[in-house]
Amino acid sequence: MTHYTYKTKGTCSREIEFDLDDEKKLHNIAFHGGCNGNLKGISKLCEGKDASEIASILAGNTCGMKSTSCPDQLSKAIAEALSH
């Protein structure tokens, strides 16, 4: 399993950590900062799921008047991890 840390941009959360297994499934997703309950829920819903599928689902989600959101930032973090 490979561990990734992503510094978010434009959101209340400051950082996202997660692991990718050899089959590119997501594990141990943790947001630092942001809306605690909502982000814990997103993390649980994404646990064990295919990383590229989750990135596709979450990409483009916005929060209020912001052009991004914590889920959108997770999609960017996943895309970056998958590109390595």
C-alpha positions in Angstrom: 0.0 0.0 0.0 1.3 3.5 -0.8 0.5 6.5 1.3 -0.2 9.9 -0.2 -0.5 13.4 1.3 -2.1 16.3 -0.6 -2.1 19.9 0.3 -5.6 21.3 -0.6 -6.2 24.6 -2.3 -9.2 26.9 -1.8 -11.0 24.8 0.9 -11.4 24.8 4.6 -9.6 21.5 4.9 -5.8 21.9 4.7 -4.6 18.5 3.8 -5.9 15.1 2.7 -4.1 11.8 3.4 -5.0 8.4 1.9 -3.6 5.1 0.9 -3.8 3.3 -2.5 -3.4 -0.5 -2.6 -2.0 -2.4 -5.5 -5.5 -2.7 -7.1 -5.8 1.2 -6.9 -8.5 1.0 -4.2 -8.7 3.8 -1.6 -8.1 3.3 2.1 -7.6 5.3 5.3 -8.8 8.6 3.8 -8.4 11.5 6.3 -9.1 15.2 5.9 -7.3 17.7 8.1 -9.6 20.7 8.8 -12.9 21.3 7.1 -16.4 20.0 8.1 -15.5 17.1 10.3 -18.8 15.1 10.1 -19.3 15.5 6.4 -15.7 14.7 5.6 -15.7 11.6 7.8 -18.8 10.5 5.9 -17.2 11.0 2.5 -14.2 9.1 3.7 -16.3 6.1 4.8 -18.3 6.1 1.6 -15.0 6.0 -0.4 -13.3 3.3 1.6 -12.3 0.3 -0.5 -13.6 1.8 -3.7 -11.9 2.2 -7.0 -9.8 5.4 -7.0 -10.4 6.5 -10.6 -14.2 5.9 -10.2 -14.3 8.0 -7.0 -12.2 10.8 -8.6 -14.6 10.9 -11.5 -17.7 11.1 -9.3 -16.3 13.9 -7.0 -14.6 16.0 -9.7 -16.1 19.4 -10.2 -18.2 19.6 -7.0 -18.2 23.1 -5.5 -18.8 24.4 -2.0 -20.9 27.6 -1.7 -19.3 30.4 -3.8 -16.0 28.6 -4.1 -14.8 27.0 -7.4 -13.8 23.9 -5.6 -14.7 21.8 -2.5 -13.2 19.2 -0.3 -14.5 16.3 -2.4 -13.2 18.1 -5.5 -9.8 18.4 -3.9 -9.9 14.7 -3.1 -10.5 14.0 -6.8 -7.5 16.1 -7.6 -5.4 14.3 -5.0 -6.4 10.9 -6.4 -5.6 12.0 -10.0 -2.2 13.2 -8.9 -1.5 9.9 -7.0 -2.7 7.8 -10.0 -0.4 9.8 -12.3 2.7 8.5 -10.5 
